Amino acid sequence: MKQIIAYIKPHKLENVMLALHKIEGLSGISVLEIRGCGRSRKTSSDFIFDADDFGLVTRLKLEIACQNNMVDQVVAAIQKSAHTGLRGDGKIYVLPVLDALRISTNEVGDTAV
């Protein structure tokens, strides 16, 4: 099992969700609204640090747990549908999942996902 974490621009959510819903067997997606900064943060000399937002931008964080054989398809769907060609399009990370447990049925491992 793998966990895919993707950071995308909020206006790309509809495209990404439509692409992910086309993937057969994908069991679920979590979407969180977050704020952060990366390489695309404001760095111009005339930038005045805003104490209200600390230079942070709003992004969406997607979390997806899936079977190993689905990872390439999920990553490709996110990459293609979130792409604008502009700086700050986001990032995708793929991490191993050691185990999973479905609380309602006590299923463990792949069947819990």
C-alpha positions in Angstrom: 0.0 0.0 0.0 1.0 3.6 -0.6 -0.1 7.0 0.5 -0.2 9.7 -2.0 0.0 13.3 -0.7 -0.6 16.1 -3.2 -0.6 19.8 -2.8 -2.5 21.6 -5.5 -4.0 25.0 -6.3 -7.6 25.4 -5.1 -9.0 26.2 -8.5 -7.7 22.9 -9.9 -9.7 20.8 -7.4 -12.6 20.1 -9.8 -10.3 18.9 -12.5 -8.4 16.7 -10.2 -11.5 15.2 -8.6 -13.0 14.4 -12.0 -9.8 12.7 -13.0 -9.5 10.7 -9.8 -13.2 9.6 -9.9 -12.4 7.9 -13.3 -10.0 5.5 -11.6 -11.7 2.2 -10.9 -11.1 0.9 -7.4 -9.9 4.1 -5.8 -11.4 3.8 -2.3 -11.3 7.4 -1.1 -9.8 10.9 -1.0 -9.3 13.3 1.8 -9.1 17.0 0.9 -7.8 19.6 3.4 -7.4 23.4 3.0 -4.0 24.4 4.1 -1.7 27.4 4.0 2.0 27.3 3.4 5.0 28.6 1.4 7.6 27.1 -0.9 9.9 28.2 -3.6 7.3 30.4 -5.2 6.9 32.5 -2.1 7.1 36.3 -2.4 10.7 37.4 -2.4 10.7 40.7 -4.1 12.6 43.6 -2.4 9.5 45.7 -2.2 7.6 43.0 -0.4 6.4 44.1 3.0 5.9 41.1 5.3 2.2 40.9 6.1 1.7 39.9 9.7 -1.8 38.6 8.9 -0.7 35.9 6.5 3.1 35.7 7.0 3.5 35.3 3.2 1.5 32.1 3.1 -0.6 31.0 0.2 -3.7 28.8 0.3 -3.4 25.3 -1.2 -5.3 22.1 -1.0 -3.8 18.9 0.4 -5.1 15.6 -1.0 -4.4 12.4 0.8 -5.1 9.1 -0.9 -4.3 5.6 0.3 -4.2 3.0 -2.5 -2.9 -0.3 -3.7 0.6 -0.3 -5.1 -0.6 -1.2 -8.6 -2.7 2.1 -8.7 0.0 4.5 -7.7 1.2 5.4 -11.2 -2.3 5.9 -12.5 -3.3 8.2 -9.5 -0.1 10.2 -9.7 -0.5 10.7 -13.5 -4.1 11.8 -13.0 -3.2 14.4 -10.4 -0.2 15.6 -12.3 -2.1 16.1 -15.6 -5.2 17.6 -14.1 -3.5 20.0 -11.6 -0.9 21.3 -14.2 -1.2 24.9 -15.2 2.4 25.4 -16.4 2.9 28.2 -13.8 5.2 28.2 -10.9 3.6 26.9 -7.7 1.4 24.2 -9.3 2.2 21.9 -6.4 3.9 18.7 -5.3 3.1 15.0 -5.2 4.7 12.7 -2.6 4.3 8.9 -2.5 4.9 7.2 0.8 4.8 3.6 2.0 1.9 2.6 4.2 2.9 -0.1 6.8 -0.6 -1.1 7.7 -4.3 0.0 7.7 -7.2 -0.9 9.9 -10.9 -0.3 9.1 -12.4 0.6 12.4 -16.0 -0.4 11.6 -15.1 -4.0 10.5 -11.7 -4.6 12.0 -10.3 -5.4 8.5 -6.6 -5.0 8.3 -4.1 -4.6 5.5 -5.1 -4.1 1.8 -8.7 -5.0 2.4 -9.0 -2.1 4.9 -8.2 0.4 2.2 
